[in-house]
Amino acid sequence: MSVYVFFFFKQKTAYEIGVRLVGSEMCIRDRQGCNVIKLPPIVYNFAENNQVLRDKNTVNLQQVRLVFAGTTDFKDYLEPLLKAIRKINNNDVKVIFDVIGPSADTIKNMIKCDNPVQYGINCHGRLSHENTLSIVKKADFSVLMRENKRYAKAGVSTKFVEAMSLAVPSICTAVGGTDAFVSDCVDGFLIKDNSVYEILDKLELIVNMDSSEILQMKLNALNKAKHVFSEDQYFEVTKLFLKGKEFDGQE
């Protein structure tokens, strides 16, 4: 019996290297009879429960802080979220949105505004990984907007995993991919589609939450991350897989 070893890198099309197959679970399942285990990104350092706090300035101003870290050239779908944030912040800034990765000009073009800061949108551009994490840690929620396409269902977003490990729950589009790790209104929020008004309804719900409710959701996200993305959860099943034990999916 052949054993195929695969790894989750970025969500690319699967390809063979000798007897190994590299790619996402969805691509691998296309190969008939392939033995598969699910290995999401693994985290070794998690936030401590007693250090889970909300940003003091955000709490004092009765605002909610969101963060996006990524690109807009392929997978991430940011424009409707930006428009929803502009609408909810039209009179008073209720939502602070830190955008890491895309240039300020890209964001300005998306919302047709030369001064995104007036709507609570901070454009940081490209940052080092360390500086990115320092901003993510301060957020109440991270965002992962995806279209309902094949790429979005393949693999697990590393930035989603990283945010949860820092006690930052995510707001995700429910397309059947990374969002499978979110329990709606418990350790994150699911959005049915990427329409501006669907997102706006969810933002209205979030800004009306008590600070204690947001804090509890952050703790819930951290506890789930410790359970789902820890190496301890996958050590035995991976060992059995490498020994050639046949099974269909995770045991």
NUKOL-948563 format. One line per 5 residues: number of its first residue (from 1); their letters; for each residue x, y, z of N, C-alpha, C. Coordinates in Angstrom, 1 decimal. Example, Ala and Ser with C-alpha at 12.3 -4.5 7.8 and 13.67 -1.06 7.14 Angstrom:
# residues 2
1> AS> 13.2/-5.7/7.8/12.3/-4.5/7.8/13.2/-3.3/7.8 ~ 12.8/-2.2/7.1/13.7/-1.1/7.1/12.9/0.0/7.9 .
//
This chain:
# residues 251
1> MSVYV> 0.8/-1.2/0.0/0.0/0.0/0.0/0.9/1.2/0.0 ~ 0.6/2.2/-0.9/1.3/3.5/-0.9/0.8/4.4/0.2 ~ 1.7/5.2/0.7/1.3/6.2/1.7/1.6/7.5/1.1 ~ 0.6/8.4/1.1/0.8/9.8/0.6/0.9/10.7/1.7 ~ 1.9/11.5/1.8/2.1/12.6/2.8/1.8/13.9/2.2 .
6> FFFFK> 1.0/14.7/2.9/0.7/16.0/2.3/0.8/17.1/3.4 ~ 1.0/18.3/3.0/1.2/19.4/3.9/0.3/20.6/3.4 ~ -0.2/21.4/4.4/-1.0/22.5/4.0/0.0/23.7/3.9 ~ 0.2/24.2/2.7/1.0/25.4/2.5/-0.1/26.5/2.2 ~ 0.1/27.2/1.2/-1.0/28.1/0.7/-1.9/27.3/-0.2 .
11> QKTAY> -3.1/27.8/-0.4/-4.1/27.0/-1.1/-3.8/27.0/-2.6 ~ -2.9/26.1/-3.0/-2.6/25.9/-4.4/-3.1/24.6/-4.9 ~ -3.1/24.4/-6.2/-3.5/23.2/-6.8/-2.5/22.1/-6.4 ~ -3.0/20.9/-6.0/-2.2/19.8/-5.6/-1.3/19.4/-6.7 ~ -0.1/18.9/-6.4/0.8/18.4/-7.4/1.6/17.3/-6.8 .
16> EIGVR> 2.1/16.4/-7.6/2.9/15.2/-7.1/4.4/15.5/-7.1 ~ 5.0/15.0/-6.0/6.5/14.9/-6.0/6.8/13.5/-5.7 ~ 7.2/12.7/-6.7/7.4/11.3/-6.5/6.1/10.6/-6.1 ~ 6.2/10.0/-4.9/5.0/9.3/-4.3/4.3/10.2/-3.3 ~ 4.7/11.4/-3.2/4.0/12.4/-2.3/3.1/13.3/-3.0 .
21> LVGSE> 2.1/13.8/-2.3/1.2/14.7/-2.9/1.1/15.9/-2.0 ~ 1.3/17.1/-2.6/1.3/18.3/-1.8/0.1/19.2/-2.2 ~ -0.6/19.7/-1.3/-1.7/20.5/-1.6/-2.8/20.5/-0.6 ~ -4.0/21.1/-0.8/-5.0/21.1/0.1/-5.8/19.8/0.2 ~ -6.6/19.7/1.3/-7.4/18.4/1.4/-8.3/18.3/0.2 .
26> MCIRD> -9.0/19.4/-0.2/-9.9/19.2/-1.3/-9.3/18.7/-2.5 ~ -8.1/19.2/-2.9/-7.4/18.7/-4.0/-7.0/17.2/-3.9 ~ -6.5/16.9/-2.7/-6.1/15.5/-2.4/-7.3/14.5/-2.5 ~ -8.4/14.9/-2.1/-9.6/14.0/-2.1/-10.0/13.7/-3.6 ~ -9.6/14.6/-4.5/-9.9/14.3/-5.9/-9.1/13.1/-6.4 .
31> RQGCN> -8.1/12.7/-5.7/-7.3/11.5/-6.1/-8.0/10.3/-5.5 ~ -8.6/9.4/-6.4/-9.4/8.3/-5.9/-8.5/7.4/-5.0 ~ -9.1/7.0/-3.9/-8.5/6.0/-3.0/-7.4/6.6/-2.1 ~ -7.2/7.9/-2.1/-6.1/8.5/-1.3/-6.4/8.5/0.1 ~ -5.6/8.0/1.0/-5.8/8.1/2.4/-5.5/9.5/2.9 .
36> VIKLP> -6.4/10.1/3.7/-6.3/11.5/4.0/-6.5/11.7/5.5 ~ -5.7/12.6/6.1/-5.9/13.2/7.4/-5.9/14.7/7.3 ~ -6.7/15.3/8.2/-6.8/16.8/8.2/-5.7/17.3/9.1 ~ -4.9/18.1/8.6/-3.9/18.8/9.5/-3.9/20.3/9.2 ~ -4.6/21.0/10.1/-4.7/22.5/9.9/-3.4/23.1/10.4 .
41> PIVYN> -3.1/24.4/10.2/-1.9/25.0/10.7/-1.8/24.8/12.2 ~ -0.6/24.5/12.7/-0.4/24.2/14.1/0.2/25.4/14.8 ~ -0.3/25.7/16.0/0.3/26.8/16.8/1.0/26.2/18.0 ~ 2.1/26.8/18.3/2.9/26.4/19.5/2.8/27.4/20.7 ~ 2.5/28.6/20.4/2.4/29.6/21.4/1.1/30.3/21.4 .
46> FAENN> 0.3/30.1/22.5/-1.0/30.7/22.6/-1.0/31.8/23.7 ~ -1.9/32.7/23.5/-2.1/33.7/24.6/-2.5/33.0/25.9 ~ -2.2/33.7/27.0/-2.6/33.1/28.3/-4.0/33.7/28.6 ~ -4.9/32.8/29.2/-6.3/33.2/29.5/-6.3/34.5/30.4 ~ -5.4/34.5/31.3/-5.4/35.7/32.3/-4.9/37.0/31.7 .
51> QVLRD> -4.4/36.9/30.4/-3.9/38.1/29.7/-4.9/38.6/28.6 ~ -6.0/37.9/28.5/-7.0/38.3/27.5/-7.8/39.6/28.0 ~ -7.5/40.7/27.3/-8.1/42.0/27.6/-8.5/42.7/26.4 ~ -9.3/43.7/26.5/-9.7/44.6/25.4/-8.8/45.8/25.5 ~ -8.6/46.4/24.3/-7.8/47.7/24.3/-8.5/48.8/25.1 .
56> KNTVN> -7.8/49.4/26.0/-8.5/50.4/26.9/-9.1/51.5/26.2 ~ -8.4/52.1/25.2/-8.9/53.2/24.5/-10.2/52.9/23.7 ~ -10.2/51.7/23.2/-11.4/51.2/22.5/-12.6/51.1/23.4 ~ -12.3/50.5/24.6/-13.4/50.4/25.6/-13.9/51.8/26.1 ~ -13.0/52.7/26.4/-13.3/54.0/26.9/-14.2/54.8/25.9 .
61> LQQVR> -13.9/54.6/24.6/-14.6/55.3/23.6/-15.8/54.6/23.1 ~ -16.1/53.4/23.7/-17.3/52.6/23.4/-17.3/52.2/21.9 ~ -16.1/51.8/21.5/-15.9/51.4/20.1/-15.6/49.9/20.0 ~ -15.6/49.4/18.8/-15.2/48.0/18.5/-14.0/48.1/17.6 ~ -13.0/47.3/17.8/-11.8/47.3/16.9/-11.7/46.0/16.1 .
66> LVFAG> -11.7/46.2/14.8/-11.5/45.1/13.8/-10.1/45.2/13.2 ~ -9.7/44.1/12.7/-8.4/44.1/12.0/-8.5/43.1/10.7 ~ -7.8/43.6/9.7/-7.6/42.7/8.5/-6.1/42.7/8.2 ~ -5.6/41.5/8.0/-4.2/41.4/7.6/-4.1/40.5/6.4 ~ -3.7/41.0/5.2/-3.7/40.1/4.1/-3.5/40.9/2.8 .
71> TTDFK> -4.0/40.4/1.7/-4.0/41.1/0.4/-5.4/41.1/-0.2 ~ -5.5/41.9/-1.2/-6.8/41.9/-1.9/-6.7/41.5/-3.3 ~ -5.6/40.9/-3.7/-5.4/40.6/-5.1/-5.9/39.2/-5.5 ~ -6.3/38.4/-4.6/-6.7/37.1/-5.0/-7.9/36.5/-4.1 ~ -7.6/36.2/-2.9/-8.5/35.5/-2.1/-9.5/36.4/-1.2 .
76> DYLEP> -8.9/37.4/-0.7/-9.7/38.2/0.3/-10.6/39.2/-0.4 ~ -11.8/39.4/0.1/-12.8/40.2/-0.5/-13.2/41.3/0.5 ~ -12.6/42.5/0.3/-12.6/43.5/1.3/-13.6/44.6/1.1 ~ -13.9/44.9/-0.2/-14.6/46.1/-0.5/-16.0/46.3/0.1 ~ -16.9/45.2/0.2/-18.2/45.4/0.8/-18.0/45.7/2.3 .
81> LLKAI> -17.0/45.1/3.0/-16.8/45.4/4.4/-16.4/46.8/4.6 ~ -15.5/47.4/3.8/-15.1/48.8/3.9/-16.3/49.7/3.7 ~ -17.2/49.4/2.8/-18.4/50.2/2.5/-19.3/50.1/3.7 ~ -19.5/48.9/4.3/-20.3/48.8/5.5/-19.8/49.6/6.6 ~ -18.5/49.6/6.8/-17.9/50.3/7.9/-18.0/51.8/7.7 .
86> RKINN> -17.9/52.3/6.4/-18.2/53.7/6.1/-19.6/54.1/6.5 ~ -20.5/53.2/6.2/-21.9/53.5/6.5/-22.2/53.6/8.0 ~ -21.7/52.6/8.8/-21.9/52.6/10.2/-21.2/53.7/11.0 ~ -20.1/54.2/10.4/-19.3/55.3/11.0/-19.7/56.6/10.3 ~ -20.7/56.7/9.6/-21.0/57.9/8.9/-21.2/59.2/9.8 .
91> NDVKV> -21.8/59.0/11.0/-22.0/60.1/11.9/-21.0/60.1/13.0 ~ -20.9/58.9/13.7/-19.9/58.7/14.8/-19.1/57.5/14.5 ~ -17.8/57.5/14.9/-17.0/56.3/14.7/-17.3/55.3/15.7 ~ -17.9/54.2/15.3/-18.2/53.1/16.3/-17.3/52.0/16.1 ~ -16.7/51.9/14.9/-15.8/50.7/14.6/-14.5/51.3/14.1 .
96> IFDVI> -13.4/50.8/14.7/-12.1/51.1/14.3/-11.6/49.9/13.4 ~ -11.1/50.2/12.2/-10.7/49.1/11.4/-9.3/49.3/10.9 ~ -8.4/48.4/11.4/-7.0/48.5/11.0/-6.8/47.5/9.9 ~ -6.3/48.1/8.8/-6.1/47.3/7.5/-4.6/47.2/7.3 ~ -4.1/46.0/7.3/-2.7/45.7/7.1/-2.5/44.9/5.8 .
101> GPSAD> -1.6/45.4/4.9/-1.3/44.8/3.7/-1.6/45.7/2.5 ~ -2.9/45.9/2.2/-3.2/46.7/1.0/-2.7/48.2/1.2 ~ -2.4/48.8/0.1/-1.9/50.2/0.2/-3.0/51.1/0.5 ~ -2.7/52.3/1.0/-3.7/53.3/1.3/-4.5/53.7/0.1 ~ -3.8/53.8/-1.1/-4.5/54.1/-2.3/-5.5/53.1/-2.7 .
106> TIKNM> -5.2/51.8/-2.5/-6.1/50.7/-2.8/-7.4/50.9/-1.9 ~ -7.3/51.2/-0.7/-8.4/51.4/0.2/-9.2/52.6/-0.2 ~ -8.5/53.7/-0.5/-9.2/54.9/-0.9/-10.1/54.7/-2.2 ~ -9.5/53.9/-3.1/-10.3/53.6/-4.3/-11.5/52.8/-4.1 ~ -11.4/51.9/-3.1/-12.5/51.0/-2.8/-13.7/51.7/-2.2 .
111> IKCDN> -13.4/52.7/-1.3/-14.5/53.4/-0.6/-14.8/54.8/-1.2 ~ -14.0/55.1/-2.3/-14.2/56.5/-2.9/-14.0/57.6/-1.9 ~ -12.9/57.6/-1.2/-12.7/58.6/-0.1/-11.2/58.8/0.0 ~ -10.8/60.1/0.0/-9.4/60.4/0.2/-8.9/60.4/1.6 ~ -9.8/60.3/2.6/-9.4/60.3/4.0/-10.1/59.2/4.7 .
116> PVQYG> -9.7/57.9/4.6/-10.4/56.8/5.3/-10.4/57.0/6.8 ~ -9.4/57.7/7.4/-9.4/57.8/8.8/-10.6/58.4/9.4 ~ -11.3/59.3/8.6/-12.5/60.0/9.1/-13.6/59.0/9.3 ~ -13.5/57.8/8.7/-14.5/56.7/8.9/-13.9/55.6/9.8 ~ -12.9/55.9/10.5/-12.3/54.9/11.4/-11.4/53.9/10.8 .
121> INCHG> -11.0/54.1/9.5/-10.2/53.1/8.8/-8.8/53.5/8.7 ~ -7.9/52.7/9.4/-6.5/53.0/9.5/-5.7/52.1/8.5 ~ -5.1/52.7/7.5/-4.3/52.0/6.5/-2.9/51.9/6.9 ~ -2.4/50.7/7.2/-1.0/50.5/7.7/-0.1/50.1/6.6 ~ -0.6/49.6/5.5/0.2/49.1/4.4/0.9/47.8/4.8 .
126> RLSHE> 2.0/47.5/4.2/2.7/46.3/4.5/3.6/46.5/5.8 ~ 3.5/45.5/6.7/4.2/45.6/7.9/5.0/44.3/8.1 ~ 5.9/44.3/9.0/6.6/43.0/9.4/5.6/42.2/10.1 ~ 5.9/40.9/10.2/5.1/39.9/10.9/4.9/40.3/12.4 ~ 6.0/40.8/13.0/6.0/41.2/14.4/5.1/42.4/14.6 .
131> NTLSI> 5.2/43.4/13.8/4.3/44.6/13.9/2.9/44.3/13.6 ~ 2.7/43.3/12.7/1.3/42.9/12.4/0.6/42.3/13.6 ~ 1.4/41.4/14.2/0.8/40.7/15.4/0.5/41.7/16.5 ~ 1.3/42.7/16.7/1.1/43.7/17.7/-0.2/44.4/17.5 ~ -0.6/44.6/16.3/-1.9/45.3/16.0/-3.1/44.3/16.1 .
136> VKKAD> -2.8/43.0/15.6/-3.9/42.0/15.7/-4.2/41.8/17.2 ~ -3.3/41.7/18.1/-3.5/41.5/19.5/-4.5/42.5/20.1 ~ -4.5/43.7/19.6/-5.4/44.7/20.2/-6.8/44.7/19.7 ~ -7.0/43.9/18.6/-8.3/43.8/18.0/-9.3/43.0/18.8 ~ -10.6/43.4/18.6/-11.7/42.6/19.2/-12.1/41.4/18.2 .
141> FSVLM> -12.0/41.7/16.9/-12.3/40.7/15.9/-11.4/40.9/14.7 ~ -11.0/39.8/14.1/-10.4/39.8/12.8/-11.4/39.5/11.7 ~ -11.1/39.8/10.5/-12.1/39.6/9.4/-11.5/38.7/8.3 ~ -12.4/37.8/7.8/-12.0/36.9/6.7/-13.1/36.8/5.7 ~ -13.1/37.7/4.8/-14.2/37.8/3.8/-13.8/37.0/2.5 .
146> RENKR> -14.5/35.9/2.2/-14.2/35.1/1.0/-15.4/34.9/0.2 ~ -15.2/34.8/-1.2/-16.2/34.5/-2.1/-16.5/33.0/-2.1 ~ -17.7/32.6/-2.5/-18.1/31.2/-2.5/-17.5/30.5/-3.7 ~ -16.2/30.3/-3.7/-15.5/29.6/-4.8/-14.6/28.5/-4.2 ~ -14.1/27.7/-5.1/-13.4/26.5/-4.7/-12.2/26.8/-3.8 .
151> YAKAG> -11.4/27.9/-4.1/-10.2/28.2/-3.4/-10.5/28.4/-1.9 ~ -11.7/29.0/-1.7/-12.1/29.4/-0.3/-12.4/28.2/0.6 ~ -12.7/27.1/0.0/-13.0/25.9/0.7/-11.8/25.0/0.9 ~ -10.6/25.4/0.4/-9.4/24.5/0.4/-8.5/25.0/1.5 ~ -8.2/24.1/2.5/-7.3/24.4/3.5/-7.8/25.3/4.6 .
156> VSTKF> -7.0/25.8/5.4/-7.4/26.6/6.6/-6.5/27.9/6.5 ~ -7.1/29.0/6.7/-6.4/30.3/6.6/-5.4/30.4/7.8 ~ -4.1/30.6/7.6/-3.2/30.7/8.6/-3.4/32.0/9.5 ~ -3.8/33.1/8.8/-4.1/34.3/9.6/-5.3/34.1/10.5 ~ -6.3/33.3/10.1/-7.4/33.0/11.0/-6.9/32.3/12.2 .
161> VEAMS> -6.1/31.3/12.0/-5.6/30.4/13.1/-4.7/31.3/14.1 ~ -3.9/32.1/13.5/-3.0/33.0/14.2/-3.8/34.0/15.1 ~ -4.9/34.5/14.5/-5.7/35.5/15.3/-6.4/34.7/16.5 ~ -6.9/33.6/16.2/-7.6/32.8/17.3/-6.6/32.5/18.4 ~ -5.4/32.2/18.1/-4.4/31.8/19.1/-4.0/33.0/19.9 .
166> LAVPS> -4.4/34.2/19.5/-4.1/35.5/20.2/-5.4/36.0/20.9 ~ -6.4/35.1/20.9/-7.8/35.4/21.5/-8.5/36.5/20.7 ~ -8.4/36.4/19.4/-9.1/37.3/18.5/-10.0/36.5/17.7 ~ -11.3/36.5/18.0/-12.3/35.8/17.1/-12.4/36.4/15.8 ~ -13.0/35.7/14.8/-13.1/36.2/13.5/-14.5/36.4/13.0 .
171> ICTAV> -14.7/37.3/12.1/-15.9/37.5/11.4/-15.7/36.9/10.0 ~ -16.4/35.8/9.6/-16.1/35.0/8.4/-17.3/34.9/7.5 ~ -17.1/34.9/6.2/-18.1/34.5/5.3/-18.3/33.0/5.3 ~ -19.5/32.6/5.4/-19.8/31.1/5.5/-19.9/30.5/4.2 ~ -18.7/30.0/3.7/-18.6/29.4/2.4/-18.2/27.9/2.5 .
176> GGTDA> -18.0/27.4/3.7/-17.7/26.0/3.9/-16.2/25.7/3.9 ~ -15.4/26.7/4.2/-13.9/26.5/4.3/-13.5/26.7/5.8 ~ -12.6/27.7/6.0/-12.1/28.0/7.3/-13.2/28.3/8.3 ~ -14.4/28.8/7.8/-15.5/29.2/8.7/-16.0/28.0/9.4 ~ -15.7/26.8/9.0/-16.2/25.6/9.7/-15.7/25.5/11.1 .
181> FVSDC> -14.6/26.3/11.4/-14.1/26.3/12.8/-14.7/27.4/13.7 ~ -15.7/28.1/13.1/-16.4/29.1/13.9/-17.8/28.7/14.3 ~ -18.1/28.8/15.6/-19.4/28.6/16.1/-20.1/30.0/16.2 ~ -21.0/30.3/15.4/-21.6/31.6/15.2/-22.1/32.2/16.6 ~ -21.7/33.4/16.9/-22.1/34.1/18.1/-21.5/33.5/19.4 .
186> VDGFL> -20.6/32.5/19.2/-19.9/31.9/20.4/-18.5/32.3/20.4 ~ -17.7/31.9/19.3/-16.3/32.2/19.3/-16.0/33.0/18.0 ~ -17.0/33.6/17.4/-16.8/34.4/16.2/-18.2/34.6/15.5 ~ -18.2/35.2/14.4/-19.4/35.5/13.7/-19.4/35.0/12.2 ~ -20.5/34.4/11.8/-20.6/34.0/10.4/-21.5/34.9/9.6 .
191> IKDNS> -21.1/35.3/8.4/-21.9/36.1/7.5/-22.3/35.3/6.3 ~ -23.6/35.3/6.0/-24.2/34.5/4.9/-23.6/34.8/3.6 ~ -23.4/36.1/3.3/-22.8/36.5/2.0/-22.1/37.8/2.2 ~ -21.5/38.3/1.2/-20.6/39.5/1.3/-21.4/40.8/0.9 ~ -22.7/40.8/1.0/-23.4/42.0/0.7/-23.2/43.1/1.8 .
196> VYEIL> -23.2/44.3/1.4/-23.0/45.4/2.3/-24.0/45.4/3.5 ~ -25.2/45.1/3.1/-26.3/45.2/4.2/-26.2/44.0/5.1 ~ -25.8/42.8/4.6/-25.6/41.7/5.5/-24.5/41.9/6.5 ~ -23.4/42.5/6.0/-22.3/42.9/6.9/-22.7/44.0/7.9 ~ -23.4/44.9/7.4/-23.9/46.1/8.2/-24.7/45.6/9.4 .
201> DKLEL> -25.6/44.6/9.1/-26.5/44.0/10.2/-25.6/43.4/11.3 ~ -24.6/42.7/10.8/-23.7/42.0/11.8/-22.9/43.1/12.6 ~ -22.4/44.1/11.9/-21.7/45.2/12.6/-22.6/45.9/13.7 ~ -23.8/46.1/13.3/-24.8/46.7/14.3/-24.9/45.8/15.5 ~ -25.0/44.5/15.3/-25.1/43.6/16.4/-23.9/43.7/17.3 .
206> IVNMD> -22.7/43.7/16.7/-21.4/43.7/17.4/-21.3/45.0/18.2 ~ -21.5/46.2/17.6/-21.3/47.4/18.3/-22.3/47.6/19.5 ~ -23.3/46.8/19.5/-24.3/46.9/20.6/-24.0/45.9/21.7 ~ -23.0/45.1/21.6/-22.6/44.1/22.6/-22.0/44.8/23.8 ~ -22.2/44.2/25.0/-21.5/44.7/26.1/-20.0/44.3/26.0 .
211> SSEIL> -19.2/45.1/26.7/-17.8/44.8/26.6/-17.5/43.4/27.2 ~ -18.2/43.0/28.2/-18.1/41.7/28.9/-18.4/40.5/27.9 ~ -19.4/40.8/27.0/-19.7/39.8/26.0/-18.6/39.6/25.0 ~ -18.0/40.7/24.6/-16.9/40.6/23.6/-15.7/39.9/24.3 ~ -15.5/40.2/25.5/-14.4/39.6/26.2/-14.6/38.1/26.3 .
216> QMKLN> -15.8/37.7/26.6/-16.1/36.2/26.7/-15.9/35.6/25.4 ~ -16.3/36.2/24.3/-16.1/35.7/23.0/-14.6/35.5/22.6 ~ -13.8/36.4/23.1/-12.4/36.3/22.9/-11.8/35.1/23.6 ~ -12.3/34.9/24.8/-11.8/33.7/25.6/-12.3/32.4/24.9 ~ -13.5/32.5/24.4/-14.0/31.3/23.7/-13.2/30.9/22.5 .
221> ALNKA> -12.8/32.0/21.8/-12.0/31.7/20.6/-10.6/31.2/21.0 ~ -10.0/31.7/22.0/-8.7/31.2/22.5/-8.8/29.7/22.9 ~ -9.8/29.4/23.7/-10.0/28.0/24.2/-10.2/27.1/23.0 ~ -11.0/27.5/22.0/-11.1/26.6/20.9/-9.8/26.4/20.1 ~ -9.1/27.5/19.9/-7.8/27.4/19.3/-6.8/26.5/20.0 .
226> KHVFS> -6.8/26.5/21.3/-6.0/25.6/22.1/-6.4/24.1/21.9 ~ -7.6/23.9/21.6/-8.1/22.6/21.4/-7.9/22.1/20.0 ~ -8.2/23.0/19.0/-8.2/22.5/17.6/-6.8/22.7/16.9 ~ -6.0/23.7/17.3/-4.8/24.0/16.6/-3.5/23.7/17.4 ~ -3.6/22.8/18.4/-2.5/22.4/19.1/-1.9/21.1/18.6 .
231> EDQYF> -0.6/21.0/18.6/0.0/19.8/18.0/-0.4/18.5/18.8 ~ -0.8/18.6/20.0/-1.2/17.5/20.8/-2.4/16.8/20.2 ~ -3.2/17.5/19.5/-4.5/17.0/18.9/-4.2/16.1/17.7 ~ -3.0/16.2/17.1/-2.8/15.5/15.9/-1.6/14.5/15.9 ~ -0.9/14.5/17.0/0.3/13.6/17.1/0.0/12.2/16.9 .
236> EVTKL> -1.0/11.6/17.6/-1.2/10.2/17.5/-1.8/9.8/16.1 ~ -2.7/10.6/15.6/-3.3/10.2/14.3/-2.3/10.4/13.2 ~ -1.4/11.3/13.3/-0.4/11.5/12.3/0.6/10.3/12.3 ~ 0.9/9.9/13.5/1.8/8.7/13.7/1.2/7.5/13.1 ~ -0.1/7.3/13.3/-0.8/6.1/12.7/-0.9/6.2/11.2 .
241> FLKGK> -1.1/7.4/10.7/-1.1/7.7/9.2/0.2/7.3/8.6 ~ 1.3/7.7/9.2/2.6/7.5/8.6/3.0/6.0/8.7 ~ 2.4/5.3/9.6/2.6/3.8/9.7/1.8/3.1/8.7 ~ 0.9/3.8/8.0/0.2/3.1/6.9/-1.2/2.7/7.3 ~ -1.7/3.1/8.5/-3.1/2.7/8.9/-4.1/3.3/7.9 .
246> EFDGQ> -5.0/2.6/7.4/-6.0/3.1/6.5/-7.2/3.6/7.2 ~ -7.6/4.8/6.9/-8.9/5.3/7.4/-9.3/6.5/6.5 ~ -10.5/6.8/6.5/-11.0/7.8/5.6/-11.3/9.1/6.5 ~ -10.4/10.0/6.4/-10.6/11.2/7.2/-10.0/11.1/8.6 ~ -10.4/12.1/9.4/-9.8/12.2/10.8/-10.5/11.2/11.7 .
251> E> -9.8/10.5/12.6/-10.4/9.7/13.6/-10.6/10.4/14.9 .
//
